[in-house]
Amino acid sequence: MHRITVIGGGLAGLTAAITAAEAGVKVTVHEAHDTLGGRARTADGPYRTNEGPHALYSGGPHWTWLKQRDLIGPLAPIPPLEAARLRLRHRGVLRRTPPLAMLKLLRRSSQQAPVDVDFLTWATEQAGEEGARAAAFYSAVALFHHDPGSLSAAFVQERLRRATKLPPEAHYPRGGWASVIDRMAARAWNLGVRMETLARVDTLPRNGPVVVATSLASARRLLKDDSLTWTGGRTALVDLAVRTRRGDAFAVADLDAPGWIERFTAQDRTLAPAGEQLVQGQFPIAPHESKADGVARAERLLDLAFEGWRERVTWRREAVAQGRTGAVDLPGTSWRDRPAVDRGDGVYLAGDQVAAPGVLSEVSFNSALEAVALALRSRERPDFRIREDLDIKQA
């Protein structure tokens, strides 16, 4: 029986463990924390917050994979009346619709953006500067980067299309991401996966292939490989619980600067006590900016969309996410240029900043499947193949 060791018990690690176990492999997962989930953890207590706004996109292969295994669970649908309360800040005023110039970039018939040009330059040629900037800032909901217009046009366009698609691709597991993680952990356990928590790994085991499913920074330290770097975002996170008030916005996208606020209890009342609303926001900040700069922008947007929110606050938390929001691709680069999954000597990398396609958590999922496929192939298991129905692109 083949053996695979997985380091990291987040989404990528659990995906790798389940995939390997389904192929008949003995798997051990080492997780440094006392709980599984990585960045997909949901806080315990009365306020069920995720680490930044989270949604599960139905357009990617991981949705199919999870659904086939009944791992998604109940979803929290957005009531139509709440969905109608999406607001957009443009020129300092809240609006219900985006500028017409921005809509030109959302048409399915619009040109495929190039990889080697920045988004702002390309989009300005297509729709003018006003529409280009509004579209760039809106795309920050799926980028977590302070200057989306400076990134590869192809990279931004894909995320803009996914974030604005109708009907929406974004779905919300009831109870937060922890509900999905719990189901994945239970499936792994039933498949015989051995899961060790509070088990930090400082030296690579040598009893078989190893899938390193950690952050890129942690993988760099563990593998002692300084080449494991890639550009990421830096984001101020603001979580609030406020007493309920009729008329609060469901979500607010800032088209004057990158930023997003969402009232998550609009679709899932289990995330906060009765009579309170859970509001989460993310505001990308530049390298020279501080957390306070991002929080100040969040408060200005809250002033517009949540009347009297300061007097209604019952709980508040602030943080900065540094390199924890996935990879971003600069002009001239794509996902193929990121650190390779196969690191040689039976070591494979999985996570959201490695060479695999997809949006946000889809990169973790795709890289985990690729890592297991390569690991088993290296052990002369020609019968193992990635499921064709997932249409996974090979690196």
ABEGO torsion letter per residue (X at the ends): XBBBBBBEABAAAAAAAAAAAAAGBBBBBBBABABBGEAABBBBEABBBBBEBBBBBAABAAAAAAAAAGAAEBBBBBBAAAAAABBBBBGGBBBABBBAAAAAAABAABBBBBAABBAAAAAAAAAEAAAAAAAAAAAAAAAGBABAAABBAAAAAAAAAAAABOBBABBBBBGEAAAAAAAAAAAAAAAGBBBBBGBBBABBBAAEBBBBBBBAAAAAAAAGBAABBBBBBBBBBBBBBBBBBBGBBABBBBAABBEBBBBAAAABAAABBBGBBBBBBBBBBBAABBAAAAAAAAAAAAAAABBGAAAABABBBBBBBBGAAEBBBBBGBBAAABBBABAEGGBBBBEAABBBBEBEAAAAAAAAAAAAAAAAAAAGBAABBBBAAAGBBBX
